[in-house]
Amino acid sequence: MRTLTLRRVVVTGLGAVTDCGHSAPATWDSMIHGRSGIGPVTAFAQSGDWSVTFGGEVRNLDFTQVLDPRDAKRMDRYCIFGYVAACQAAMDSGIDFSTGDPYRRGVAIGSGIGGIETIELGINKLAQSGPRMVNPFTVPKLMLNSCSGQVSIRFGLRGSNVATATACASGSHAIGAAYHFIQRGDADVMIAGGAEGSVTQLCMASFAAMKALSTRNDAPTEASRPFDRDRDGFVLSEGAGVIVLEELGHAKARGATIYAELVGYGVSGDAHHIAAPDPAGAGAQRAMVNALADAQLSPDSIGYINAHGTSTPLGDAAEVAAVKQVFGHHARKLSVSSTKSVTGHGLGAAGGIETVATVMAVKSGILPPTINLHSPDDGFDLDFVPNHAKERAVRYAINNSFGFGGHNTSLVFARFDG
C-alpha cells in the first residue's frame, strides 16, 4: 500500500471577469471600494412582463488579446468568461506551459448551468427554422465541461481535466478537487475555478418565477444587501474567477510570486431541500468544521470569512447561524463580509470569484466590505464589515460556497510568509 505524503499547495496566479471588472485587479479594486457592477440588463430586450430588469451583467468584454473572434463563435458566453479568466491567471502565474511535463498539469473549472445561452438559441432556432438550421457547434458550446476542455487545449494540459456541477458551489468544488490532485501527488499545477454566463432570458425568468431574485428595479446597485433587514432576494450575475494552484516546491523552484496557501477543504450535503438551505445551517456548519479539520486549525485561528451571503432571507440566516455554531464566542471576533453585495450572485462562478477576493484579503490585509448593509437583521450581531473596507491582518480565512441541492463547500486560505 502506498504511503500518502500530503504536499503543500499555493496560489500563484489570479484571473477574473466580472460585472465590476474584467480582471482580478479591477474586480478587487471595485470590491474594496464598494463599487457595484449591478445595473439594468442590456443583453436582451425586456417588456413590461419582466418583474426583474437588472443584474450583474458582464458588459463590453474585450477578449481579443487571448482569443481569436473566430474561435469565440464556437464558445458559449460562459466559456469565454472562463477562458479569459484562465488566460489571465496563467499569465499572472508566469508559468511557461510550453515546457515541462504536460501530464503533471491539469484543469478543473466548474459551472452551475454551463451553456444556457446556447441552449436558448438552439431551441429558438429549432422552433423557428427546423432541425437542419441548428448550429453544428451547439453541443460543444453548451457542454458544461467545454470551458475546462478549451483551457486544457489552450495550454496543452494533459493531466487531470474535470468540470464540476454543484450549482453555486461549483467553482469552489473545482478548486477543492484541484487542491486534492496536487496535494496527493497527481499533479504539480492546476488551473481551477468557476464560470457562468447566466444573464439570459430563460435563466433570469426562471429565478424570478421562483421569487428568488430581488425586485428592487428602481435601485439596482442597492439590491444586493446581504445580512440587511430589508434584503429581498439575490441579484443574478455572471462572470468567472480562476486561479493557478501549484505545489509549493514547484512554485519556489521557478521563483513564483505566491499569493497565499490553500490549507483546507471541507464539503457536506444538507439532505434537506432541493433549493432551500437547512434552516439551522447544519450543512454549512459541517463544511466549515471539515475544512478546519483538514487544515488542522482550531476555530479561533480564523480571522475572516468571505461569506456565501447571497442576500436571501433564508440563506443569510442559515449562514449566520452556522458561523455562530462553529465559532462560538470567537464568532464576534471574526470579520465576515459578502462580496456578492458588489458583484451580485454569479452562481457557479461565485466560488472562483470569491476565492480571488479571499486570497487578496489574506495577501493585502484589506477586508472587502458588505455594502448596502444599513440595518442588520435581528440576531445578526457579527462584524459584517459594513459599507467600508477595513484593514486587518489575518493569518487564516475561509471562503464559503453553498448551492441549490444542498451542496456546501468551505476553503481555508493562509497568509504565505515564506
Secondary structure as GFF3:
##gff-version 3
##sequence-region A 1 418
A	DSSP	beta_strand	9	17	.	.	.	ID=ss1
A	DSSP	alpha_helix	24	32	.	.	.	ID=ss2
A	DSSP	beta_strand	39	40	.	.	.	ID=ss3
A	DSSP	beta_strand	54	55	.	.	.	ID=ss4
A	DSSP	alpha_helix	69	72	.	.	.	ID=ss5
A	DSSP	alpha_helix	77	93	.	.	.	ID=ss6
A	DSSP	three_ten_helix	102	104	.	.	.	ID=ss7
A	DSSP	beta_strand	105	110	.	.	.	ID=ss8
A	DSSP	alpha_helix	116	129	.	.	.	ID=ss9
A	DSSP	three_ten_helix	131	133	.	.	.	ID=ss10
A	DSSP	alpha_helix	138	142	.	.	.	ID=ss11
A	DSSP	alpha_helix	146	155	.	.	.	ID=ss12
A	DSSP	beta_strand	161	162	.	.	.	ID=ss13
A	DSSP	three_ten_helix	167	169	.	.	.	ID=ss14
A	DSSP	alpha_helix	170	183	.	.	.	ID=ss15
A	DSSP	beta_strand	189	196	.	.	.	ID=ss16
A	DSSP	alpha_helix	201	209	.	.	.	ID=ss17
A	DSSP	three_ten_helix	220	222	.	.	.	ID=ss18
A	DSSP	beta_strand	239	247	.	.	.	ID=ss19
A	DSSP	alpha_helix	248	253	.	.	.	ID=ss20
A	DSSP	beta_strand	260	269	.	.	.	ID=ss21
A	DSSP	alpha_helix	282	295	.	.	.	ID=ss22
A	DSSP	three_ten_helix	299	301	.	.	.	ID=ss23
A	DSSP	beta_strand	302	306	.	.	.	ID=ss24
A	DSSP	alpha_helix	313	327	.	.	.	ID=ss25
A	DSSP	three_ten_helix	328	333	.	.	.	ID=ss26
A	DSSP	beta_strand	335	337	.	.	.	ID=ss27
A	DSSP	alpha_helix	340	343	.	.	.	ID=ss28
A	DSSP	three_ten_helix	347	349	.	.	.	ID=ss29
A	DSSP	alpha_helix	350	364	.	.	.	ID=ss30
A	DSSP	beta_strand	366	367	.	.	.	ID=ss31
A	DSSP	beta_strand	390	391	.	.	.	ID=ss32
A	DSSP	beta_strand	396	403	.	.	.	ID=ss33
A	DSSP	beta_strand	407	414	.	.	.	ID=ss34
###
